[in-house]
């Protein structure tokens, strides 16, 4: 299994940007699709971005399409989530995950990070 650690969360004003990073340990990072999810207390976890193992395919739900961009650097064992035009509704705990794109659609993954808080407030 791969261990995942997120970073980059914080407080941002509405309309602002943040870039989250997910550092993976282990030599198997490049075989996994990577995903980003978010979850507010008492709500279901939402899949917000996914990227295939080779980086050629990405997925975004309509709620973030055009504002969020997922990327990966297999040489650095790191996945990124660039978030632009942030809204109050985007405030959540964001989780990185490793697994398969089909798993992500069912809110499942092989491995999860511990989460990083994103707060959007003026």
N, C-alpha and C positions, 0 to 999 in steps of 0.2 A: 504494500500500500504506500501511497505517497502522502507525506505530511504537508499541510498547507498553512501559510501564515499571511493574513491580510494586513495591509497598512494603507495609510493615505486618507482615512476618514477624518471628519472634522466638521466645523461650522462654516457655512457658506451662505451668502445672501441670495435671495431669489434672483434668478438670472445668471448666477455665477457658475463656476466650473470646479470640478475636482477630478483628480485621477487616482483611482485605487490600484494598488499593486497586490499581487498574490505570489509569494515566493514558495516554491515547492522543493522539498528535499527528495533525494533518491534519484536514481538514474532512469526511471521509467516515465518521467514527465512527458516526453514526446509521444508516447503511445496513447495518451488520454486526450479526449476532448476536454475543454475547460469551460466552466460556466460561472456565471454570477447570478446570485439570487438576493432577494431582500425580504425582510419580514419585520412587521411591526408587532408589538405585544398584542396577543389575543387574535392575531390574524394569520391566515395561511401564508406559507412561504411562496414567493412569486419568482418565477424564472424570468430574468430580465436580459440575459445575453448569453450566447454560447458560441464557441469557436471549435472547429474540428481539429483533430490532432495535427494535421499538416497546415492548418491556418488558412485553408482555401475557402472554407465555408463558414458562414456566420448566421446567427438567428437572433432576431429581436422581436418582442411583442409590440403591438401597436402603441402601447403606452409609453415606450421609450424610443421607438424607431425615429431616426433622424437626429436624436439628441445624445444617445449613448453609442460608444464605439468600443468593441472588445478587440483586443489584440494579444499576441503572445510572442515571446522570444524564447525559442527552444534552447538556444545556446546559453541563456541565463536562467532557464527553468522558472520563468516568470510569465504570468498573465497580467493584463492591465484592463481596466475599465475606465475609459475617458467619459466623463459625464458633463454635458454642457446644458445651458439653459435650464438649470435646476429649478424645480418648483417645490412648494411646501409639501406636496403629495409624495415627493421623492425621498423624504426624510424617513429613514428606516435603519435597521442594522443590515449591512450588506455582507453576504457570505460568498466565499469562493468555493468552487467544487471541481473535482476531477472525476471523469467517468465517461459516459457515452451520451451523445446528443439525444438519443431516444429516451434514455434514463432521465435526462434533465427535463424533458417535456412532462414526465410524470413526477417531477419534483423529487427525484432520487439521484443518488450519486455514489460512487465508490468511496470518496473521501470528501470531508468538509473542513473548511477552516473554522476559526473560532468567532469570526465576525468582526466588523469594524463599523462604528456608528457614524452615520451621516446625518447632520442636522442642517435644515434649510430654514433660515429665519432672518428677518430684518431687524 
